[in-house]
Amino acid sequence: MKLLSIAIPCYNSEAYMEKCVDSLLVGGEDVEILIVDDGSSDRTAEIADAYAEKYPTIIKAIHQENGGHGEAVNAGIRNAQGLYFKVVDSDDWVNKEAYEKILRTLEELIRGPKTVDLLISNFVYEKQGASRKKVMQYRRCFPVEEIFGWNEVGHMPKGKYLLMHSMIYRTELLHDCGLQLPKHTFYVDNLFAFEPLPYVENLYYLDVNFYRYFIGRDDQSVNEQVMIRRIDQQIRVNKLMVDAYNKCNFTNKRMRTYMFNYLDIITTISSIMLIRSGTEEALQKKKDLMEYIRSQNRALYSKLRHSLLGRVVNLPGKSGRKMSVAAYKICQKFYGFN
């Protein structure tokens, strides 16, 4: 059995996917690379097949009708044969030295007395044009290079939430929790980083800059204007995160606090994008989102509404909304989230 399965969701990725795949081949036979061609209309499928033919014991090409990023991740999970599972987007890549250390660590962990459900590492924002690259690291939040539980998690500021880029799950855990990301929906990486957490008992943090997260294409889903155009998909993910939170039977206070803070950030981003859209329809969608949360969990609604971020995005009137955007930008810089 392979040590690590890595899924690469690809949609019309011919221009950059080879850099991604080549960076992952360093893992050799310990790794299974699943290139998921999500109904591409360019040479993506041809490139995937060429890699699979050249590296038949390492790379598998999966072709499917277009279902979006989430369905490509679902296909990766369904086909994964490795003990652990990682998603690497086709325009991103990984650092060789950190990658090798992660594989050595996973090898040691599977021979140890405890099962590790989630391995965490750092990621680097490879922002186009930026002279300084921001590193998302967690050394003040987690014990370094030791197995720990939620009780050992330190204070996590709002900007220190885990993203898909920093996470390697135990594959069987993803099967056990029944993770199924929605089709034709952007921003599902938030669900990937959120829904399985109640099943995670033992964690391990490696303070290495493994994942290189490219930011700079105009068509990227995290581009603000793109987010405003796709706001209905952001709202859908927001609601699914609320549903997942409500299903949790929290047995650990620190896990609950972390998941609330993550949900608080996502709800704030949804609200600000709707405010920035500036239409009456968008403002009604903002009200509808908060009403949905209130109808599902009054206590959660109250807590979100009265958090610092909740107060920031709910200032009344037109002038209040302008202040909300300005305050959000300050919070964005202070906390460091996108």
C-alpha positions as CSV (number, residue, x, y, z in Angstrom):
1,M,0.0,0.0,0.0
2,K,1.2,3.5,-0.8
3,L,2.1,5.9,2.0
4,L,0.4,9.0,0.5
5,S,-2.2,9.6,-2.2
6,I,-2.2,13.0,-3.8
7,A,-5.1,14.2,-5.8
8,I,-4.6,16.9,-8.4
9,P,-7.9,18.4,-9.6
10,C,-7.4,19.7,-13.1
11,Y,-9.7,21.7,-15.3
12,N,-8.1,23.2,-18.5
13,S,-4.7,23.2,-16.6
14,E,-2.4,22.5,-19.6
15,A,-0.4,25.8,-19.0
16,Y,0.8,24.9,-15.5
17,M,-0.1,21.4,-14.4
18,E,3.3,19.9,-15.4
19,K,5.1,22.1,-12.8
20,C,2.7,20.7,-10.2
21,V,3.1,17.1,-11.2
22,D,6.9,17.3,-11.5
23,S,7.2,18.7,-8.0
24,L,5.2,15.7,-6.7
25,L,7.2,13.0,-8.5
26,V,10.0,13.5,-6.0
27,G,8.0,11.3,-3.7
28,G,8.8,8.2,-5.8
29,E,7.1,4.9,-5.2
30,D,5.9,6.0,-1.7
31,V,3.3,8.2,-3.4
32,E,0.3,7.7,-5.6
33,I,-0.5,10.7,-7.8
34,L,-4.1,10.9,-9.0
35,I,-4.5,13.4,-11.8
36,V,-8.2,14.1,-12.0
37,D,-9.2,15.6,-15.4
38,D,-12.5,17.3,-14.7
39,G,-13.9,17.4,-18.2
40,S,-11.2,19.7,-19.6
41,S,-11.5,21.0,-23.2
42,D,-7.7,21.7,-23.6
43,R,-4.7,19.3,-23.5
44,T,-5.1,18.4,-19.8
45,A,-6.4,14.9,-20.5
46,E,-3.6,14.2,-23.0
47,I,-0.9,15.5,-20.5
48,A,-2.4,13.4,-17.7
49,D,-2.4,10.2,-19.9
50,A,1.2,10.8,-20.9
51,Y,2.3,11.1,-17.3
52,A,0.3,7.9,-16.4
53,E,2.0,6.0,-19.3
54,K,5.5,7.2,-18.3
55,Y,5.0,6.6,-14.5
56,P,2.5,3.7,-14.4
57,T,3.3,2.7,-10.8
58,I,3.0,6.2,-9.5
59,I,0.5,8.2,-11.6
60,K,-3.1,7.4,-12.4
61,A,-5.1,9.5,-14.8
62,I,-8.8,9.8,-13.9
63,H,-11.2,11.3,-16.5
64,Q,-14.7,12.5,-15.6
65,E,-17.4,14.8,-16.8
66,N,-17.1,18.3,-15.5
67,G,-18.3,18.3,-11.9
68,G,-16.2,21.1,-10.4
69,H,-13.4,21.2,-7.9
70,G,-15.3,19.4,-5.2
71,E,-16.2,16.5,-7.5
72,A,-12.6,16.2,-8.6
73,V,-11.6,15.9,-4.9
74,N,-14.4,13.4,-4.4
75,A,-12.9,11.3,-7.2
76,G,-9.5,11.5,-5.6
77,I,-10.9,10.3,-2.3
78,R,-12.8,7.4,-3.9
79,N,-9.7,6.2,-5.8
80,A,-7.1,6.8,-3.2
81,Q,-5.1,3.7,-2.1
82,G,-2.7,5.5,0.1
83,L,-2.8,5.6,3.9
84,Y,-2.9,9.4,3.9
85,F,-4.5,11.8,1.5
86,K,-3.5,15.2,0.2
87,V,-5.0,17.6,-2.4
88,V,-2.7,19.8,-4.4
89,D,-4.3,22.2,-6.9
90,S,-2.9,22.1,-10.4
91,D,-1.5,25.6,-10.4
92,D,0.3,25.0,-7.1
93,W,3.4,23.0,-6.3
94,V,5.4,21.7,-3.3
95,N,8.9,22.2,-1.8
96,K,11.2,19.2,-2.4
97,E,13.0,19.2,1.0
98,A,9.8,19.7,3.0
99,Y,8.1,17.0,0.9
100,E,10.8,14.5,1.7
101,K,10.6,15.3,5.4
102,I,6.8,14.8,5.4
103,L,7.2,11.4,3.8
104,R,9.8,10.3,6.3
105,T,7.6,11.5,9.1
106,L,4.5,9.7,7.8
107,E,6.7,6.5,7.5
108,E,7.7,6.9,11.2
109,L,4.2,7.7,12.4
110,I,2.5,4.6,10.8
111,R,5.0,2.4,12.7
112,G,4.3,4.2,16.0
113,P,1.9,3.3,18.8
114,K,-0.7,6.0,18.0
115,T,-2.8,6.6,14.8
116,V,-2.4,10.2,13.6
117,D,-5.5,11.5,11.9
118,L,-4.2,14.8,10.6
119,L,-0.7,16.0,9.7
120,I,-0.3,19.7,9.4
121,S,2.4,21.7,7.7
122,N,3.0,25.3,6.6
123,F,2.1,26.8,3.2
124,V,3.5,29.8,1.4
125,Y,1.5,32.4,-0.5
126,E,3.2,32.6,-3.9
127,K,1.6,35.9,-4.7
128,Q,2.4,37.2,-8.2
129,G,4.5,40.4,-8.0
130,A,5.0,40.2,-4.2
131,S,8.6,40.8,-3.1
132,R,8.0,39.1,0.3
133,K,6.2,35.8,0.5
134,K,3.8,35.3,3.4
135,V,4.2,32.0,5.2
136,M,1.2,30.5,7.1
137,Q,2.9,28.7,10.0
138,Y,1.4,27.4,13.2
139,R,4.4,27.1,15.6
140,R,2.8,29.2,18.3
141,C,-0.5,27.2,18.0
142,F,0.6,23.6,18.0
143,P,3.3,21.4,19.6
144,V,6.1,20.9,17.0
145,E,7.0,17.3,15.8
146,E,4.9,15.4,18.4
147,I,1.5,13.8,18.5
148,F,-1.0,15.9,20.2
149,G,-4.8,16.2,20.8
150,W,-7.1,19.1,20.8
151,N,-6.4,19.8,24.5
152,E,-2.8,20.7,23.6
153,V,-3.8,23.2,20.9
154,G,-2.8,26.7,21.9
155,H,-4.5,30.0,21.2
156,M,-5.3,30.3,17.5
157,P,-5.8,33.8,16.3
158,K,-8.5,34.4,13.7
159,G,-6.0,34.4,10.9
160,K,-4.5,31.0,11.8
161,Y,-7.2,28.7,10.6
162,L,-6.2,25.5,8.7
163,L,-6.7,25.5,5.0
164,M,-6.6,22.5,2.6
165,H,-3.1,23.5,1.7
166,S,-1.8,22.8,5.2
167,M,-3.7,19.5,5.8
168,I,-2.9,15.8,5.1
169,Y,-5.8,13.6,6.4
170,R,-5.7,9.9,7.1
171,T,-7.6,8.4,4.1
172,E,-9.8,6.1,6.1
173,L,-11.0,9.0,8.3
174,L,-12.3,10.8,5.2
175,H,-14.2,7.6,4.3
176,D,-15.5,7.2,7.8
177,C,-16.8,10.7,8.0
178,G,-18.5,10.4,4.7
179,L,-17.1,13.6,3.2
180,Q,-18.9,14.4,0.0
181,L,-18.2,17.8,-1.5
182,P,-20.9,19.4,-3.6
183,K,-20.6,19.5,-7.4
184,H,-20.2,22.7,-9.5
185,T,-19.4,24.7,-6.4
186,F,-16.3,26.8,-5.7
187,Y,-14.9,27.4,-2.2
188,V,-15.4,23.7,-1.2
189,D,-11.9,23.7,0.1
190,N,-13.4,25.3,3.2
191,L,-15.6,22.2,3.7
192,F,-12.7,19.9,3.2
193,A,-10.8,21.7,6.0
194,F,-13.9,21.8,8.3
195,E,-16.2,18.9,8.1
196,P,-13.8,16.1,9.0
197,L,-12.4,17.8,12.1
198,P,-14.8,16.3,14.7
199,Y,-13.4,12.9,13.6
200,V,-9.8,14.0,14.2
201,E,-8.4,12.9,17.5
202,N,-4.6,12.9,17.1
203,L,-2.7,15.6,15.2
204,Y,0.9,16.1,14.2
205,Y,2.6,19.4,13.1
206,L,5.7,19.7,11.0
207,D,7.1,23.2,10.9
208,V,8.2,23.0,7.2
209,N,7.1,25.2,4.3
210,F,5.7,22.4,2.1
211,Y,2.8,23.8,0.0
212,R,3.3,26.7,-2.4
213,Y,-0.1,28.4,-3.0
214,F,0.0,30.4,-6.2
215,I,-2.1,33.6,-6.2
216,G,-2.2,36.0,-9.1
217,R,-4.4,34.7,-12.0
218,D,-7.3,37.0,-12.8
219,D,-9.7,34.1,-13.1
220,Q,-8.8,32.6,-9.7
221,S,-11.7,31.9,-7.4
222,V,-10.2,33.9,-4.6
223,N,-10.0,37.1,-6.7
224,E,-12.5,39.5,-5.0
225,Q,-14.4,40.4,-8.2
226,V,-14.7,36.7,-9.1
227,M,-16.0,36.0,-5.5
228,I,-18.7,38.6,-5.9
229,R,-19.8,37.1,-9.2
230,R,-19.9,33.6,-7.6
231,I,-21.4,34.8,-4.3
232,D,-24.2,32.2,-4.5
233,Q,-21.6,29.4,-4.3
234,Q,-19.9,31.1,-1.3
235,I,-23.3,31.3,0.4
236,R,-23.9,27.6,-0.3
237,V,-20.6,26.6,1.2
238,N,-21.3,28.9,4.2
239,K,-24.7,27.2,4.8
240,L,-23.1,23.7,4.5
241,M,-20.5,24.7,7.1
242,V,-23.4,25.8,9.4
243,D,-25.1,22.4,8.9
244,A,-21.8,20.6,9.6
245,Y,-21.3,22.6,12.8
246,N,-24.8,21.9,13.9
247,K,-24.3,18.1,13.5
248,C,-21.2,18.1,15.7
249,N,-21.5,16.6,19.2
250,F,-18.7,18.6,20.6
251,T,-16.7,16.7,23.2
252,N,-13.8,19.1,23.2
253,K,-14.1,22.8,24.0
254,R,-11.0,23.9,22.0
255,M,-12.2,22.1,18.9
256,R,-15.6,23.8,19.2
257,T,-13.9,27.2,19.7
258,Y,-11.7,26.6,16.6
259,M,-14.6,25.6,14.4
260,F,-16.7,28.5,15.6
261,N,-13.9,31.0,14.7
262,Y,-13.5,29.4,11.3
263,L,-17.2,29.7,10.7
264,D,-17.1,33.3,11.9
265,I,-14.5,34.2,9.3
266,I,-16.4,32.5,6.4
267,T,-19.7,34.2,7.4
268,T,-17.9,37.5,7.6
269,I,-16.4,37.0,4.1
270,S,-19.8,36.1,2.7
271,S,-21.3,39.2,4.3
272,I,-18.6,41.6,3.1
273,M,-18.8,40.3,-0.5
274,L,-22.5,40.9,-0.4
275,I,-22.1,44.4,0.9
276,R,-19.4,45.2,-1.7
277,S,-21.7,43.9,-4.4
278,G,-23.9,46.9,-3.5
279,T,-27.2,45.7,-4.9
280,E,-30.5,45.4,-3.1
281,E,-30.6,41.8,-4.1
282,A,-27.2,41.2,-2.5
283,L,-28.2,42.9,0.7
284,Q,-31.3,40.7,0.9
285,K,-29.1,37.6,0.4
286,K,-27.1,38.8,3.4
287,K,-30.3,39.0,5.5
288,D,-31.4,35.6,4.2
289,L,-28.0,34.0,5.2
290,M,-28.3,35.3,8.7
291,E,-31.9,34.2,8.9
292,Y,-30.9,30.8,7.8
293,I,-28.3,30.6,10.6
294,R,-30.9,31.8,13.1
295,S,-33.5,29.3,12.0
296,Q,-31.0,26.4,12.3
297,N,-29.3,27.4,15.6
298,R,-30.4,30.4,17.6
299,A,-27.4,30.2,19.9
300,L,-24.9,30.1,17.0
301,Y,-26.7,33.0,15.3
302,S,-26.4,35.1,18.5
303,K,-22.8,34.3,18.9
304,L,-21.9,35.1,15.3
305,R,-24.0,38.2,15.3
306,H,-22.3,39.6,18.4
307,S,-18.7,38.5,17.7
308,L,-16.2,41.2,16.8
309,L,-16.4,40.4,13.1
310,G,-20.2,40.0,13.3
311,R,-20.5,43.5,14.7
312,V,-18.2,44.8,12.1
313,V,-20.3,43.5,9.1
314,N,-23.7,44.4,10.6
315,L,-23.3,48.2,11.1
316,P,-26.7,49.8,10.1
317,G,-27.4,52.0,7.0
318,K,-25.3,53.0,4.0
319,S,-22.7,54.7,6.0
320,G,-22.5,51.7,8.3
321,R,-21.9,49.5,5.3
322,K,-19.0,51.7,4.2
323,M,-17.6,51.5,7.7
324,S,-18.0,47.7,7.6
325,V,-15.9,47.4,4.5
326,A,-13.2,49.7,5.9
327,A,-13.2,47.8,9.2
328,Y,-13.1,44.5,7.4
329,K,-10.0,45.6,5.5
330,I,-8.3,46.5,8.8
331,C,-9.3,43.1,10.2
332,Q,-8.1,41.4,7.0
333,K,-4.6,42.9,7.5
334,F,-4.5,42.4,11.2
335,Y,-5.7,38.7,11.1
336,G,-4.1,37.9,7.8
337,F,-7.0,36.1,6.1
338,N,-7.9,36.6,2.4
